[in-house]
Amino acid sequence: MKFTFTLLAFFCLLSFTTFAQTSNPGKGPNLVKGFIIDSASNVKLSNASVSVLRAKDSTLVKFTRATTTGGFTVNNIGTGKFILLVTYPAYADYVEDFTLDSAKTQRSFGNIDLQLKSRLLNTVLVTGRVAAIKIKGDTTEYNAKAFTIEPNSKVEDLLKQLPGIQVDKDGKITAQGQTVSKVLVDGEEFFGDDPTLVTKNIRGDMVDKVQLYDKKSDQATFTGIDDGQKTKTINIKLKEDKKNGYFGKVDAGVGTDGFYQGQGLFNKFKGKKKMSAYGTIGNTGKTGLGWNDNSKLGTSDAGQFSDDGGFYFSNGGDNGLDSFSGQYNGEGLPIARTGGLHYDDKWKNDKYTLNTNYKIGSLEVDGTRNTIQQQNLPNNLINSVTDQTFNNYMFRQKLDVTYTIKLDTTSTLKISADGTLKNSTTNSTNLATSRREDGSLINVNNRNLTNDVDQQLFNASAFYTKKLKKTGRTFSWNVTTGITDSKAHGFLKSKLDLYDEQGQLDSSQVVDQLKTDNTKTTKFNSTLTYTEPITKAFAMVLSYGISLNNSNADRRSYDQSAPGVYNILNDSLSNHYLFNQTSNQGGLNFNYKKGKSLLRFGTKVANVNFKQIDEISGMSAKRDFTNWNPQVNYQYKISTYGSLNVGYNGNQTQPTIDQLQPIRVNTDPLNIVVGNPNLKPSFRNSFNLWYNMYKVISDQSMYISGNYSYTTNPIVNNTVTDPILAKSVTQALNLPNEKPANYNVYINMNRKLGRTGLNVGTNLSTNGNIYYSMINSALNRTKSYTYSGQLSLSKYKEKKYQIYINAGPTYTVGQSSLQPTINNNGRGFNGDYYINVFLPGKFQITSDGQYEYKAATQSFDTDFRQTIINASITKSFFKADAVKLTLRGNDLLNQNSGFSRSASSNLITQSRYTTIRRYFMLSVVWDFSGMGGGAPAKK
């Protein structure tokens, strides 16, 4: 391990050294120079953009700007054939080819006389060359004409050629060292926030420009006051003649062992009007919409929101009756069916905008799981083994619509609404066995749990913005409301056998109950925001908001009066609880922006009122809290592609209804959960830092981020475990004298090595936390740290090959104060690769794989290792490669076995579960289109 980290440190030092050497090129013998002027008006064009491009592919080699005298010098550009590109606002571009070799190492262009576009009367100064990259303020714009676009290639294939952008085998996009989370089409969202629906389906030859920039928040875009909230975004600008017509694809495959997949996508564009439809079906785990953006798709608990005075509400989590999220994470065997419709349009000079989506889908997952768990107690430990069989199913559909109207030149109204219907069923059977440290039997629990949940969600919002007469003075009003109505019922059937210390059966407990859970939440939030520019550099942001959040949770358990007749209410396991929250929040924040510096500071303060009513006992309570949310952030913009950010945030976290509701939850008879209505809020202090740098010329990037936080008056679990019966009762409580903390540090460095086109990257990361719990009245301090490093190599050549290799070690430290002589320390190693090679005769070979290794620990005496290799061969047909036939083998070594290992509080857990293993599939893909020309339809 020492050698491994020494090697890792060497690679890190090598990367930093490479950065240092490249960022300061100095003067060299291979250079070009000249002066940029407008002879007609005798003006020296200072700050003119000067780019040296490689003639072969128009990629950028060097970039500079003219000095105040109009002069420029570009050093160290090497030898070969190049293009000089000079641009200046309102002037026609100047383009000239030149060559540098061993005989001619310098080129002086003398005076370059630019011509005003208005003076040219539409004549073309230079033709035949296209600039690959233009820098417009904070936006990098790539011209698709400068790159190779093969027939029926997708946007993803175009992005792989763009300097500073990498696309991995799963479609994840990294640009200038940061992850791209939004991909827009002509500035509009396309089927929500899933970038792959754009990059893997829209054809590359439809693209005119690709714009890369940091998208500001709606509030910052409106007010012009930078709030520091930015999202790395790619905007795909389509060619005008490609906005009229249709395109799509059909993908179908059948495999061994009953595996199959299918997908259909159809798009029709007409000017600014876009209509799309898609449908998928499959059981390979690779087909279907992921529904990973819960908040956008309406599948998360609608009561969860935190920017309204600091309170947080959650429902339906701890009673076991809504245990399936509707997501597939690789555990079990899935069957996914999804579909969707999209429509967006703008009309009357973009005064009106409409964007709407309808999505429908179902997911069924069957599987088994084996879990080994070690539970640390103050003077001993308990080992348990659980075998689980499960069947989960969810069906849901969602409709959302956003309508925007520009009321006049200074005001806009944006209205959004969405509704979701969900139904989920869960059926799980568990056989759990617990033993003492000496191996003697404690208990055996055979449990079956079935649940059926119907849920309806509705959200609506209205956002009004108004720019006042004074520049920077604005007013906005944001109103949101939402309703969540969830009805669940299920059966718990359990038999628990208890054994004495000699291992003999002592007694048995049988539970056969009907459980119902009817929960309804409503929320309303109204926020007024006013911005006032005090000076050109200094601005004030004043806000006031009121929030209402009401929840009604009626949870009941019924015993049998006769076989199959559940009508006897179990009072100890039933409760009807009302929890109403009212928050009045005021905020005062300041922005100071001058030169390259941006300072934001201020606070929000809220008065939060709790009203808690136990409808069964008649008990009620009212409580008031004052929440403070101070914040300060400093950002320094080193360059167009480099910045440093340092910040602090403080926020209070309110207890959830599951933690407050005074009810015993016995869906797992060995682990009973009890609510605590006396919980108080906790306060979290968070410090963060990040640094980002990207160099266009050498295509190198560095990203460093770090975070440290600690919590006062934390809410932790108090667990009392009977060491003889191994039964636990858990209740949340405040721990005022301890401060749980966590940290994370991440370093990423990437650069392209000269003309080889080889991308080299290094990732270093560490994270850790210290958290507390009470175990049988003893304080348990748990620490967990993880260290990892990776080295990656990649290269892409259009229609030739793509290679990606990534590998590195990990080391984990884990220990509990209850058992100081036992730790969960262990080393590991992870690696993955992707290779795609184009062969003659329109053949293509692809392979990807992963390697994972986890060493044995003191808690688990066996290690884990597996190698997964997938491969495929593809044959393309017809002139535009419109049809592709693929034979794919999944997990060729048949080693894919689900595995996870974790440590939390006083529990150390290792699980193995069923997952998709080896199969072979033959599939065919047909890309079709009928794109028309002509101007867009007039509005």
RANOR-V352308 format. One line per field, one symbol per residue. phi: phi as a letter, one per 30 degrees, with the letter a starting at -180 (. if undefined). A space follows every 10 residues. Layout:
phi = ???
This chain:
phi = .ddddddddd dddddddddd dddbdicbdc bbalbcbcdd chccddiddb bccdddbidd cbbabddddi dbbcchcick cbbcbcbaei cddcbbdabb bddbcbbcci dccdcddddd hidcdbbjbb ddbbcciccc cccdddbdbd eidceedddd ddeibbbddc jdcbbhibdd cbbcchicdb hiccdddddc bddddddcbc ccacdddedd dddicdcidb bdbccccdde dccbkbalab bbbbbdhida aaabbbbbcb idcbbbbbab albciccjdd hdceddcicd ddddabcbjj cbbbbiccci cbdcdicccj cjccbcbbaa bbbbabahhi dcbbbbbbbb abbbbcabbc bcbccdceba bbcbbbcbbb bbbbbabbbb bbbbbddadc bbbbcbaabb cbbbbbbbbb bcbcbdddjd dcabbcbbbb bbbcbbbbbb abbcbbcddd djdbbbbcbb babbbbbbba bcbbbccccd dcicdcabbc bbbcbbbcbb bbbbbbbcbb cbddbdcbbc bcbbbbbbbc bbcccbbbcd caeiccbcdc ddcbabbcbc bbbcbbbbbb bbbbiccbcb alacbbcccc bcbcdddidb abbbbcccbd abbbbccdae cbabbbabbb accddddddd ddbdccdced bdcbdbdcdc dcbccbcbbb bbbbcddchb bbbbbabbbb bchdcbcccc cdddcicbbc bdbdbdcbbe bbbabbbbbb acdhddidcc bbcbbbbaab bbacbhicdc ccbbbbbabb cbbaabbehc abbbbbaldb bccbacddbd dcbcdacaab aabbbbbccd iicbcbbbab bbbbddbddb dbcbaabcbc aabbbcbidc hdbbcbcbcc hedhcdbeaa bbbahccbbb bbbdadcdab bcbbbbcbaa dcciddddc
